[in-house]
Amino acid sequence: MNHSFYSADRMTHLKIVVVALVAAIGVAGLGISARLADTGLTQTAQTTRTTGPAVKANKAVVLTSSDQSTIR
């Protein structure tokens, strides 16, 4: 058994690539299945109309207070 990645033979590198590929496919599949199963947490424009009027954003307001003097 080679404990160094640099001195490993071709078969060891192939095993590492296959394990990484299977893990990546598993994570991607889990993410896709979790996204497809999530149907109750999103809100669409259709449900907004039935529950009340939409709230529109006003202009941005910046409120700051500081006792420090500005040095320019």
C-alpha distances in whole Angstrom, upper triangle without the diagonal:
4,6,9,11,13,10,8,10,13,12,9,13,15,13,14,17,18,17,19,22,22,23,25,27,27,29,31,32,33,35,37,38,39,41,43,43,45,48,51,50,51,55,56,60,61,61,62,65,66,65,67,68,65,65,65,63,66,66,63,65,63,65,64,66,65,67,66,68,66,66,66
4,6,7,9,7,6,8,12,11,9,11,14,13,13,16,18,17,18,21,22,22,24,27,27,28,31,32,33,34,36,38,38,40,42,43,45,48,50,49,50,54,55,59,61,60,61,64,65,65,66,67,64,63,63,62,64,64,61,63,61,62,62,63,63,65,63,65,63,63,63
4,7,9,8,8,11,14,14,11,12,15,14,13,16,18,17,18,21,22,22,24,26,27,27,30,31,32,33,36,37,37,39,41,42,43,47,49,47,49,52,54,57,59,58,59,63,64,63,65,65,62,61,61,60,62,61,59,60,58,59,59,60,59,62,60,62,60,60,60
4,5,6,6,10,13,14,11,11,15,14,13,16,18,17,18,21,22,22,23,26,27,27,29,31,32,33,35,37,37,39,41,42,43,47,49,47,48,52,53,57,59,58,59,62,63,63,64,64,61,60,60,58,61,60,57,59,57,58,57,59,58,60,58,60,58,58,58
4,6,5,9,11,12,9,8,12,12,10,12,15,15,15,18,20,19,20,23,24,24,26,29,29,30,33,34,35,36,39,40,41,44,47,45,46,49,51,54,56,55,56,60,61,60,62,61,58,58,57,56,58,57,55,56,55,56,56,57,57,59,57,59,57,57,56
4,6,8,11,13,10,10,13,14,13,14,18,18,17,20,22,22,23,26,27,27,29,31,32,33,35,37,38,39,41,43,44,47,49,48,48,52,53,56,58,58,59,62,63,63,64,64,60,60,59,58,60,59,56,58,56,58,57,59,58,60,58,60,58,57,57
4,7,10,12,10,10,14,14,14,16,19,19,19,22,24,24,25,28,29,29,31,33,34,35,37,39,40,41,43,45,46,50,52,50,51,55,56,59,61,61,62,65,66,65,67,67,64,63,63,61,63,63,60,61,60,61,61,62,62,64,62,63,61,61,60
4,7,8,6,7,10,11,11,13,15,16,16,19,21,21,23,25,26,27,29,30,32,33,35,36,37,39,41,42,43,47,49,48,49,52,54,57,59,58,59,63,64,63,65,65,62,62,61,60,62,62,59,61,60,61,61,62,62,64,62,64,62,62,61
4,6,6,7,9,10,11,13,15,16,17,19,21,22,23,25,26,28,29,31,32,34,35,37,38,40,41,43,44,48,50,49,50,53,54,57,59,59,60,64,65,64,66,66,63,63,63,61,64,63,61,63,62,64,63,65,65,67,65,67,65,64,64
4,5,5,6,9,10,11,12,14,16,17,18,20,21,23,24,26,27,29,30,32,33,35,36,38,39,41,42,46,48,48,48,51,52,55,57,57,58,61,62,62,64,64,61,61,61,60,62,62,60,62,61,63,62,65,64,67,65,67,65,64,64
4,5,5,6,9,10,10,12,14,15,16,18,20,21,22,24,26,27,28,30,31,33,34,36,37,39,41,44,47,46,47,50,51,54,56,56,57,60,61,61,63,63,60,61,60,60,62,62,60,62,61,63,63,65,65,68,66,68,66,66,65
4,5,5,6,9,10,11,12,14,15,17,18,20,21,23,24,26,27,29,30,32,33,35,36,38,39,43,45,44,45,49,50,53,55,55,56,59,60,60,62,62,59,59,59,58,60,60,58,60,59,61,60,62,62,65,63,65,63,63,63
4,5,5,6,9,10,11,12,14,15,17,18,20,21,23,24,26,27,29,30,32,33,35,36,38,41,44,43,43,47,48,51,53,53,54,57,58,58,60,60,57,57,56,55,58,57,55,57,56,58,58,60,60,62,61,62,60,60,60
4,5,5,6,9,10,10,12,14,15,16,18,20,21,22,24,26,27,28,30,32,33,34,36,39,42,42,42,46,46,50,51,51,53,56,57,57,58,59,56,56,56,55,58,57,55,58,57,59,59,61,61,64,62,64,62,62,62
4,5,5,6,9,10,11,12,14,15,16,18,20,21,22,24,26,27,28,30,32,33,35,38,41,40,41,44,46,49,50,50,52,55,56,55,57,58,55,55,55,54,57,57,55,57,57,58,58,61,61,63,62,64,62,62,62
4,5,5,6,9,10,11,12,14,15,17,18,20,21,23,24,26,27,29,30,32,33,37,39,38,39,43,44,47,49,48,50,53,54,53,55,55,53,53,53,52,54,54,52,54,53,55,55,57,57,60,58,60,58,58,58
4,6,5,6,9,10,10,12,14,15,16,18,20,21,22,24,26,27,28,30,32,35,38,37,37,41,42,45,46,46,48,51,52,52,54,54,51,51,51,50,53,52,50,53,52,54,54,56,57,59,58,60,58,58,57
4,5,5,6,9,10,11,12,14,15,16,18,20,21,22,24,26,27,28,30,34,36,36,36,40,41,44,45,46,47,50,51,51,53,53,50,51,51,50,53,53,51,54,53,55,55,58,58,61,60,62,60,60,60
4,5,5,6,9,10,11,12,14,15,16,18,20,21,22,24,26,27,29,32,35,34,35,39,40,43,45,44,46,49,50,49,52,52,49,50,50,49,52,52,50,52,52,53,54,56,56,59,58,60,58,59,59
4,6,5,6,9,10,11,12,14,15,17,18,20,21,23,24,26,27,31,33,32,33,36,38,41,42,42,44,47,48,47,49,49,47,47,47,46,49,49,47,49,48,50,50,53,53,56,55,57,55,55,55
4,5,5,6,9,10,11,12,14,15,16,18,20,21,22,24,26,29,32,31,32,35,36,39,41,41,42,45,46,46,48,48,45,46,46,45,48,48,47,49,49,51,51,54,54,57,56,58,56,57,56
4,5,5,6,9,10,10,12,14,15,16,18,20,21,22,24,28,30,30,31,34,35,39,40,40,42,45,45,45,47,48,45,46,46,46,49,49,48,50,50,52,52,55,55,58,58,60,58,59,58
4,5,5,6,9,10,11,12,14,15,16,18,20,21,23,26,29,28,29,33,34,37,39,38,40,43,44,43,45,46,43,44,44,43,46,47,45,47,47,48,49,51,52,55,54,56,55,56,56
4,5,5,6,8,10,11,12,14,15,17,18,20,21,25,27,26,27,30,32,35,36,36,38,41,42,41,43,44,41,41,41,41,44,44,42,44,44,46,47,49,50,53,52,54,53,53,53
4,6,5,6,8,10,10,12,14,15,16,18,20,23,26,26,26,30,30,34,35,35,37,40,40,40,43,43,40,41,41,41,44,45,43,46,46,48,49,51,52,56,55,57,55,56,56
4,5,5,6,9,10,10,12,14,15,16,18,22,24,24,25,29,30,34,35,34,36,39,39,39,42,42,40,41,41,41,44,45,43,46,46,48,48,51,52,55,55,57,55,56,56
4,5,5,6,9,10,11,12,14,15,17,20,23,22,23,26,28,31,33,32,34,37,37,37,39,40,37,38,38,38,41,42,40,42,42,44,45,47,48,51,51,53,52,53,53
4,5,5,6,9,10,11,12,14,16,19,21,21,21,25,26,29,30,30,32,35,36,36,38,38,35,36,36,36,39,40,39,41,41,43,44,47,48,52,51,53,51,53,52
4,5,5,6,8,10,11,12,14,17,20,20,21,24,25,29,30,30,32,34,35,35,37,38,36,37,37,37,41,42,41,43,44,46,47,50,51,54,54,56,55,56,56
4,6,5,6,9,10,11,12,16,18,18,19,23,25,28,29,28,30,33,34,33,36,37,34,35,36,36,40,41,39,42,42,44,45,48,49,52,52,54,53,54,55
4,6,5,6,9,10,11,14,17,16,17,20,22,25,27,26,28,31,31,31,33,34,31,32,33,33,36,37,36,38,39,40,42,44,46,49,49,51,50,51,51
4,5,5,6,9,10,13,16,16,16,19,20,24,25,25,26,29,30,30,32,33,31,32,32,33,36,37,36,39,40,42,43,46,48,52,51,53,52,53,53
4,5,5,6,9,11,15,15,16,19,21,24,25,24,27,29,30,30,32,33,31,33,34,34,38,39,38,41,42,44,45,48,50,53,53,56,54,56,56
4,6,5,6,10,12,12,14,17,19,23,24,23,25,28,28,27,30,31,29,30,31,32,35,37,36,38,39,40,42,45,47,50,50,53,51,53,53
4,5,5,8,11,11,11,15,16,20,21,20,22,25,25,25,28,28,26,27,28,29,32,34,33,36,37,39,40,43,45,49,49,51,50,52,52
4,6,7,11,12,12,15,16,19,20,19,22,24,25,25,28,29,27,28,30,31,34,36,36,38,39,41,43,46,48,52,52,54,53,55,55
4,6,9,10,12,15,17,20,20,19,22,25,24,24,27,29,27,29,30,31,35,37,36,39,40,42,44,47,49,52,53,55,54,56,56
4,6,7,8,12,14,17,18,17,19,22,22,21,24,25,24,25,27,28,31,33,33,35,36,38,40,43,45,49,49,52,51,53,53
4,6,7,9,11,15,15,13,16,19,18,18,21,23,21,23,25,27,30,33,33,35,37,38,41,44,46,50,50,53,52,54,54
4,6,8,11,14,14,12,14,17,16,16,19,21,20,22,24,25,29,32,31,33,35,37,39,42,44,48,49,51,51,53,54
4,7,10,14,14,12,13,17,17,16,18,20,18,19,21,22,26,28,28,30,32,33,35,38,41,44,45,48,47,49,50
4,7,10,11,10,11,14,15,14,17,18,16,17,19,20,24,26,26,29,30,32,35,38,40,44,45,47,46,48,49
4,7,8,7,7,11,12,11,13,14,12,14,16,18,22,24,25,27,29,31,34,37,40,44,45,47,46,48,49
4,5,6,7,9,11,11,13,13,11,14,15,18,21,24,25,28,30,32,35,39,42,45,46,48,47,49,49
4,6,5,6,9,10,11,10,9,12,13,16,20,22,24,27,29,32,35,38,41,45,46,48,46,49,49
4,5,5,7,9,11,11,11,14,16,19,23,26,27,30,33,35,38,42,45,48,49,51,50,53,53
4,5,5,6,9,10,11,14,16,19,23,26,27,29,32,34,37,40,43,47,48,50,49,52,52
4,6,5,6,7,7,10,12,15,19,22,24,26,29,31,34,37,40,44,45,47,46,49,49
4,6,6,6,7,11,13,17,20,23,25,28,31,33,36,39,43,46,48,49,49,51,52
4,6,8,10,14,16,20,23,26,28,30,33,35,38,41,45,48,50,52,51,54,54
4,7,9,12,15,18,21,25,26,28,31,32,36,39,42,45,47,49,49,52,52
4,7,9,13,16,18,22,24,26,29,30,34,37,40,43,45,47,47,50,50
4,6,9,13,15,19,21,23,26,28,32,35,38,42,43,45,44,47,48
4,6,10,13,16,18,20,24,26,29,32,36,39,41,42,41,44,45
4,7,9,13,15,17,20,22,25,29,32,36,37,39,38,41,41
4,7,10,12,15,18,20,24,27,31,34,35,37,36,39,39
4,7,8,11,14,17,20,24,27,31,32,33,32,35,35
4,6,9,12,15,18,22,25,29,30,31,30,33,33
4,6,10,13,16,20,23,26,27,28,27,30,29
4,7,10,13,17,20,23,24,25,24,27,27
4,6,10,13,17,20,21,22,21,25,25
4,7,10,13,17,18,19,18,21,22
4,7,10,14,15,17,17,20,22
4,7,10,12,14,14,17,19
4,7,9,11,13,16,18
4,5,8,10,13,16
4,7,10,13,16
4,7,9,13
4,6,10
4,6
4
